[in-house]
Amino acid sequence: MAVRSNPSCCLLLAAWLACCAGQPALAGKFNRVLSAGDKAPDFSKLPDTEGRPHALADYEEAKLVVLVFTANHCPVAQAYQRRLIRLQDDYRGRGVRLVAVSCSREAADRPAAMKERAEQERYNFPYLHDESQQSGQAYGALKTPTVFVLDEDRNVRYMGAIDDSWRDESKVKRAHLREALDALLEDKPPRTDETRPEGCEINYLEPPEAAESSDARIERLIAELGHEDYFVRERAQHDLLAIGFEAFDLLTAAEEHDDLEIATRARYLVRRMRIEWITEADPPAVKALMADYEAAAEKDRLKIVEQLAALPDGAGLNVLCRMVRFEKSPALSKHAALAVINQKDAESDPARREQAIERGVGRR
């Protein structure tokens, strides 16, 4: 017997595959290995510029540890040298220890050159060399400089850029690292727990890979929703919300879990994900359009979908992808699917891109 395909289902599937295409699974927003709140990977026997071995455990007396992956040869890292020296001076008395690590294999980053740089710039923090590159891989550091702030329990509480203006310190608007330190020293969460690092690529012999797959991490967090420790349950719930729509399928399955606590929290998270169409990463124009989406009538929602599709540079593409997956109205979901496919087609074919722009569908 011949089986007829459903055109609408095929359309939605094509759109969903387009949404997923080319998007690597990340642990954090920008880090392939860690997310804020994860336990900091341990390290040991990393020599400083005098050949003395260092381990993370050596800093157990520090309230906070700032781990900086850096390199001599990188101009961005060079621009931050004096800022890091001043930061260590400013925070040493408050229990903060800064540790710099180089995983670079460039000639300019060999131990002798590191020693010369540390003496020349009068580094007031250890400068460690990791020939194996294992520490950088364990932390998922891809660029220099990248910083990681570790709390008293040695959990990662902030990771990413030092501030938002490496070229000109006078133009810094967000001092991300200092803001995170100030908050944590007052027993408050950082305003931002992750930013995108900017700098020079670390040339690894083997690229960093996640210690566990994305699905494995989600399954572990779902299991922790039923943990006997309340704080473990709360953290797992927070992390699943941060992962967002990628966890939706596994959470939906967990709604029928035998453990009542897991099932209840899974249902709560699924409801949250259905109604939270926007994320912190979405641009202001998208947030403005989606502000009244949930309360709008279907005809008005259709207009919002069209406006999202018309935003320049594909700004509305991510939320359109969410609509394909989670919008209960078939008409709205199909409308969003068409917009996604148009944008993806335009992106891959310059001629079709120009046609899409004329139709009011911006390219991503």
N, C-alpha and C positions, 0 to 999 in steps of 0.2 A: 504494500500500500504506500503510495507516495505521501510524503510529509510536506505540508506547505509551511513555509517560514512566515513569521509575523513581521511585516515591514517595520512596525513601530519598535518591536523588541530589537531588531537588527540595528535600527537607528540609534537606540539608546546604548546598545553594546558598543557600537562604533564610537560613539561620543565618549563613553567611559574609558575605552581603550586609548582614545586620543588624550584624555585628561591624564592618564597614568603614564603615557609614553615619555621616556626620557627623564623621569623623575626618580633619582636614586633614593633608596631607603636611608634615612638619616636617623641617628639616635637623638641628636638635638636639632635645632634649626639649621645650623651650619656645620656641625661636627658629626662625622660619620660613626664615631665610636661612643662618645659620652653625651649625656644630657645633664643639665643642672640638677643637683641632688644626688647624683651617683657617687659611689665610693671612689675616692681617688686611687688610681693604680699605684702600687708601691714601686720603689726603685731602690737600688743599693749598689755600692761599689763603683759609683761614678766619680772619677778623679777630678779634683779642682786644678787650678793652674800651678799648684805646688806639688801635685801628685797625690794629695791626701784623698782617701776615699770618702764619699758622702752617701748617706741613705736618708730617705724621708723620715725614718724614725729618729734621726739625729736632731730633729727640730720639734720633738714632742713637747718642749716647754713653750713653744710659740702658740699664741692664741689663734693666729691666722698665718698661713703660709701662702706666699705669692710665687707661683712657679712660672717662669718666663722662658719660653723656647725662643732662642735668638740666634744670631750668627754675625760674625765680624763683617762678612762681605756685603751684607744687605744694607742698602742706603736707608730703608725704612727703620730697620733696627738701630742703625747709627743715629738717626734723628731722635730716638727715644733714650739714648744712653744717659744724658744729663737729667732727663725727667725721672728715670728710674732711680738714679743716685739720690736725687732730692726726695723722692717718695720714701726710700728706705730711711733717710735721715728724719723725715717728718713722722714716720710711723713706728720706728724702732722702739721708742719708749712706750708704745701702746701694745706691744706684744706681737708685732708683725715682722716676719722674716721673709726677705725676698731671696729667691734662689734662681739663678739663670742657668740654662742648659742649652748646649749646642749639639745638635745631631747632624750638623752639616759635614759633608765629605769634601767640600771645596778646599783648595790649597790654602786659601786665606783664613781658613777656620781650623787649621791643625793646632795641636796643643801649644806649640811654641808661639804661634801668632796670637792665640787666645791669651797667653801669659803676658805678652807684650801689650796687648790692648788693655787688659785689666790694670796693668801697672801705669800705662800712659794716661788712662782716664780715671785712675784711682777708684776703681770699683769698691764699694763698701758692702758687697754681697758676694757669695761664692759664685764662681763661674765654672760650671761643670762640663765635662766632655763625655758624650755618649757615643763611642765608636760603633756600638751595636745598633744604634738608632731605636732600640726597643722602647725606651721611655717615650719618645715622640710618637711612636706607633700606638702605644698603650693609651696615650691621652688624645689621639686623633689630631695632633697638631699638624697642619698642612702648610702654614706660613709662618715666617718670622717677621715681627714678633707676634706670638700668641700667648696670652696670660691665662692662668687658672688660679682662682682664689679658693683655698681649702680652709674649711672651718676647723674648730677644735676637734671634731670627730673625724676630720680629714675627708669630709664630703665636698664635692665640687659645688661651690655656691655661685660662682661667676666664671665665665670663660669667654674669651674673644679679644677684642681690641682694647688698647690702653686708653685711648680717647678717640675723638672724631676728627682730628686734624694733625696728621703726622708731619705735614709740610711746614706748618706755621703754628707754633704753640699759642701765639697771641689770638688765634682764631678758634681755639677750642671752645665748643659750646657744651659738650657733654664729656666730662672726665669720668668715663665709665669705671675705671679701676678704682679711683679714689672714692667715687660714690658708693661702690660696692663695699669697700673697706669701712667707710664711715657708718654705713647701715649695719653691717655685721658686728662692728664694735659696740653698737648700741642695741644689739640683740634684735635687730629688725631684718627682714628679708631685703635683698637688694632691689632697687627700683627696676633694674633690668638684670636678668641672670645670664643672658647670652647676646653677643653681638657678632657681626661678621668681621673676622680679622682681615687686616689689609697689610700686605707686605710681600716678601719674596718666598717663592715656593721652596719647600724642603724636598730635596731630591733623595727620595728613599730608594733603596735597592728593592724593597718590597713595599707596596703602598699599604697604609693602615686599613685594616678591615674591622668591622664590628666584631666584638667578642661573641655576640649572639645575633642570630638573624632577627629581623624586625618582628616576624610573627612569634618567634620564641620569646622575645622580650614582652610582647603584649600578653602572651599566655601566662608568663610568670607574674606579670602585674595583676592579671585577672585573678590568679590563684591567691595573690596577696590581699585581694579585697576581702577574703575570709580569714585573714590572719588573726590570731588571738590578741595581738597588740593593736590597740586602737590607732596609734600613730603610724604604724605600718600600713594599716588599711587606708588611712587618710592620705598618706603619701602616694600609695598606689593609685588611688582615685585621682589625685592631682596630676600624676604623671600620665594617666590614660587620657585625661582631658587635654593635656598638653600635646600628646600624640595626635589627638583629634580623629578625623574621619578615617584614617588608616586603620584604626582599631574597631571601626563600626561593626564589621561582619562578625568578628570574634566576640564582641560584646553582645551582639544580638543573640548569638548562640548561647551565651552565658546567662541570658535571661531565664532559661529553663534549667539552670544548674541545680543540683540536689542540695547544695549548701544555700540556705535561705539568705544569708548575709551577702554572698556573692551574687545571687540572683537579684536581690533587691537593689544593690548598688549598680549592677549592670543595667537594670531597667532605668534607673535614675540617669546614668551616663548616656544611654541611648536617647532618652528624651531631651537631655541637654544638647546633644549633638544635632538632633533634628531641628531645634529652634535657633541654634547659634550659627547663623549663616555666615557671619563674618568672623575674622580672627584679628589679632593685633597686627599681623603682617599685612593685612589688606590696606590699600591706599585710602586716603580720606574721601576721595570721590566715590569709591565703592561703599564705604561706611555711610555716607550721606544718602545714597540711593536706597540702601537696605534698611535705613532707620525705621521706616514704617511698613516694611514688606510684610511682616507677620500679620499685621492688622488690616492690610489692604484687601479689597475685593479682587477676584480673579482677573477681571479686565484691567485693573490698575497694576496687578502683578505682571501681566503680559507687557505693559508699557515699561515697567522697571527692567524686565529681561532685555527688551530692545535697547534701553538706555545703557545697560551694562555691556551689551555687545558692541555698542558704538563708542565706548571709551577708548581713547588712544592707547597704543602700545599694549593692547590686550590686558589692560588693567583689571577688567572684570572677568577674565577667563577662569580664575580659580573658583570664584563663587558660582559661576555658571556650571562648572564641573560638579559642584556640590548639589546644585539643583537637579542635574541629571540623575544623581544617585538618590537624593532624599526628598525631593518635592513630591507630595502625595498626589497632586493634580496631574493626570496624564498629559493634558494639553500644555501645561507649563513645563513639565519635564521634557516633552518633545520639542518645544520651542527653544529651550535652553540647549538641547542636544544639537539642533540645527545650527545654532550660533557657535557652539564649540567646533563642530565639524568645519564650518565656513572659515573660522579663524585658523584651524590647523591646516586646512587645504591651502589657504592663502599664504601661510608661513612657509610651506614647502614648495610653492610654485609662484615665482614673482609675478607672472601675468595674472594668475588668479588672485594674488594679493592685491594688485591694483583694482581688480574688479570688486574685491571685498571692501576695499576702502571706499569706493564709489557707492557701494550699497550701505555704507555706514557701519561696517564691521571692521574695527581696527585690528591690525596685526599684532601678534604678541611680541 
